Amino acid sequence: MELQNLIDEARKNGKWLWSSYQDLWFSPDDLEAENRAGRFRWGVVNWKLRDPQERLTEAQERTRRAREAETRIAREIGNPT
């Protein structure tokens, strides 16, 4: 029941639920669906409400770092891109 309250709060405030365990992100609807299927029914202590924009920003940063690594490696092997 506590988890459902947190899901409802996330929905009300435009947040997603994030767990540091395996860096899992769920929209409120997706976590509800998982819970109905008997998955990820963890206590509220395992979840934090976060802005879903943070997930996008993190992905963009990983992409930027990967591109920098690609450019550096290409330069090191004499194959500039």
C-alpha positions in Angstrom: 0.0 0.0 0.0 2.8 2.4 0.8 4.3 1.8 -2.6 1.0 2.6 -4.3 0.9 5.9 -2.4 4.4 6.7 -3.7 3.3 5.8 -7.3 0.3 8.0 -6.9 2.5 10.9 -5.6 4.9 10.4 -8.6 1.9 10.6 -11.0 0.5 13.7 -9.3 3.9 15.5 -9.5 5.1 14.4 -12.9 7.9 12.3 -11.5 9.2 8.8 -12.2 10.3 6.2 -9.7 14.0 5.4 -9.6 15.8 2.6 -7.7 19.6 2.7 -7.2 19.5 -1.1 -7.5 20.6 -1.6 -11.1 19.7 2.1 -11.8 16.1 1.2 -12.6 13.6 3.9 -13.8 9.9 3.4 -14.1 7.0 5.7 -15.0 4.2 5.5 -12.5 2.1 3.5 -15.1 5.0 1.1 -15.8 5.7 0.4 -12.2 2.1 -0.3 -11.5 2.0 -2.7 -14.4 5.1 -4.5 -13.1 3.6 -4.6 -9.6 0.4 -6.2 -10.9 2.6 -8.9 -12.5 4.3 -9.4 -9.2 7.6 -7.7 -10.0 9.5 -4.9 -8.3 7.2 -4.9 -5.3 9.8 -3.5 -3.1 9.4 -1.2 -0.1 9.3 2.5 -0.5 12.7 2.8 1.0 14.1 1.4 -2.3 12.5 4.1 -4.5 13.0 7.8 -5.0 10.9 10.2 -7.0 13.0 11.9 -9.7 12.3 14.1 -12.7 12.3 11.9 -15.8 14.4 14.7 -17.6 17.3 13.6 -15.4 17.3 10.2 -17.1 17.5 11.9 -20.5 20.3 14.2 -19.4 22.2 11.2 -18.0 21.8 9.4 -21.4 23.0 12.4 -23.3 26.1 12.7 -21.1 26.9 9.0 -21.7 26.5 9.6 -25.4 28.8 12.7 -25.3 31.5 10.7 -23.4 31.3 7.8 -25.8 31.7 10.1 -28.8 34.7 11.7 -27.2 36.2 8.3 -26.6 35.5 7.3 -30.2 37.2 10.4 -31.6 40.2 9.9 -29.3 40.6 6.2 -30.2 40.2 7.0 -33.9 42.9 9.6 -33.7 45.2 7.3 -31.7 45.0 4.6 -34.4 45.5 7.1 -37.2 41.9 7.0 -38.5 40.5 10.4 -37.8 36.8 10.7 -38.2 
